[in-house]
Amino acid sequence: MSTPAAMLHPELLAPDDLHSIVRDGRRLDHAEGASKPLRSRPEPQPRGAKIHGNRPIDQAEAAARFIAAPEHEKMHDERLWDLRQKRDREMHGIAEWEELRVLASAIKEHTLTHLDEYLEEFEANARSHGIHVHWARDAAEHNRIVHGILEDHGAKSLIKSKSMLTEECGFRAYMASVGIEVVETDLGERIQQLDNEDPSHVVVPAVHKLRTDVAGVFAKTIGTDPDNSDVHYLAEAQRQATRPLILAADAGMTGCNFAVAETGTFVVCTNEGNADLSANVPKLHIASIGIEKIIPRLEHLAVFVRLLSRSALGSPITQYTSHFRGPREGGEMHIVLVDNGRSARLGMAEFWTSLKCIRCGACMNTCPVYRRSGGLSYGATYSGPIGLIIDPTFNARKYSNLPFASTLNGSCSNVCPVKINIHEQIYAWRRELVKRHEVPFAKRAAMKAAGELLSHPAAYRAAIAAADTALAHLPRFVIYNGLNAWGQQREVPHPPKQTFHSWYHANRGEKA
């Protein structure tokens, strides 16, 4: 078995470090120290789902291409399962873990059912600290507001930390259209930006890439050695290329993990310190905040901080948990509170609790479909289990296939730190899409036929007997044809010698 040290750069080991933390006779390292080293051979990176306007995303087609790249599929699966395992270790290290989940869920549900009150309280307290507060009804208004702020300050360059909300708003594309340069400062986001790809995961945006993929991207964009895929070399090269852009930026932007109504402050959690750079190097700081990020009081923050990084990465806490309560001296701070469909979702009886999501990505790390198909196969800002219930609220037609990309095994709900019933909402979206006639005709016809068959026991038993006979005697090429979707990725189970019904009739029928 590989030792944790095998994953670490020699400089990080520092066995004689007097400031290291030792517990039970062992040095406590960062989360990576608990990972096994992963090795892969170079292989062309599969691209994500093909977008055709408002036509339904074909997630299965994109997933098939990802699976057909075995190095990427294996690496992606192992990386994310490693995060899931580390999350479980951290969970078992806290006796009150389930109580924390219950409390976090209750806080979120209370806040969402009193959202108007807490938003107004947050706005008033933020303004009292000298922060300018704006309200955006949708993505377009968010982008126009930010553009207006930048224009008022003559800003032509903007550095930003990772924000799924700005991805949701198509922010970078809009800024490019008005001549403003946007530079991502999160390493994963910067990789994706340089490769002209969306993030594939809400926490680790480039998790689908091999180190050789990154080496190729950097060689084309920042001039690194295409044959050097050492992660430390690549990270340092990106740092050296991006730091001058950060120091010269006219404005900075952050997202927000939690916004506290009681204090009018907001918190950003990062592992690279890039949010602090984005907020403090330029004099102008803009924060884009989804209205669901509000929590009532500062004391509630501790609950979510304990849950967030443990659920996301399996680490006790993020490296930087930065609190912002006002503009820096001589600077200016703006907050844009964004709705963009959240109010509408709040009114959906079966789906409103999806707004509790704290974007930890734990559901993605555990999902067998996501781990093996890659986040970009979903063709949406939010992928994985949480994406299956969020994306259709934006566009039910375009994302109508996504709720069917699930086994409904419930693992996502089991790991969700705020106890969203994700798998139940995925199933509910399937029903809803059928009602809206957003399911393909072939699938509707198949489900209708299955419904008729299942509602007539004698016909069902006869069909099962016929299928078992066919599976036992027909040649393989007949069984594994284009109509057998199950057999395209899996072996069809061997037919049993006896059905349960026939066994029960023979052994229990007369006694019943």
Buried (B, 14 or more C-beta within 10 A) or exposed (E): EEEBBEBBEEEBBEEEEEEEEEEEEEBEBBBBBBBBEBEBEEBEBBBBBEEEEEEBBBBBEBBBBBBEBEBBBEBBBBBBBBBBBBBBEBBEEBEEBEEBBEBBBBBBBBBBEBBEEBBEBBBEBBEEBEBBBBBBEEBEBBBBBBBEBBEEBEBEBBBBBBBBBBBBBBBBEBBEEEEBBBBBBBBBBBBBBBBEBBBBBBBBBBBBBBBBBBBBBBBEBBEBEEEEBEEEBBBEBBEEBBEEBBEEBBBBBBBBBBBBBBBBBBBBBBBBEBBBBBBBBBBBBBBBBBBBBBBBEBEBBEBBBBBBBBBBBBBBBBEBBBEBBBBBEEBBBBBBBBBBBBBEBBEBEBBBBBBBBBBBBBBBBBBEBBBBBBBBBBBBBBBBBBBBBBBBBBBBEBBBBBBBBBEBBBBBBEBBBBBBBBBBBBBBBBEBBBEEEBBEEEEEEEEEEEEEBEEEEEEBEEEBBEEBEEEEEEEEEEEBEEEEEEBEEEEEEEBEEEBEBBEEEEEEEEEE
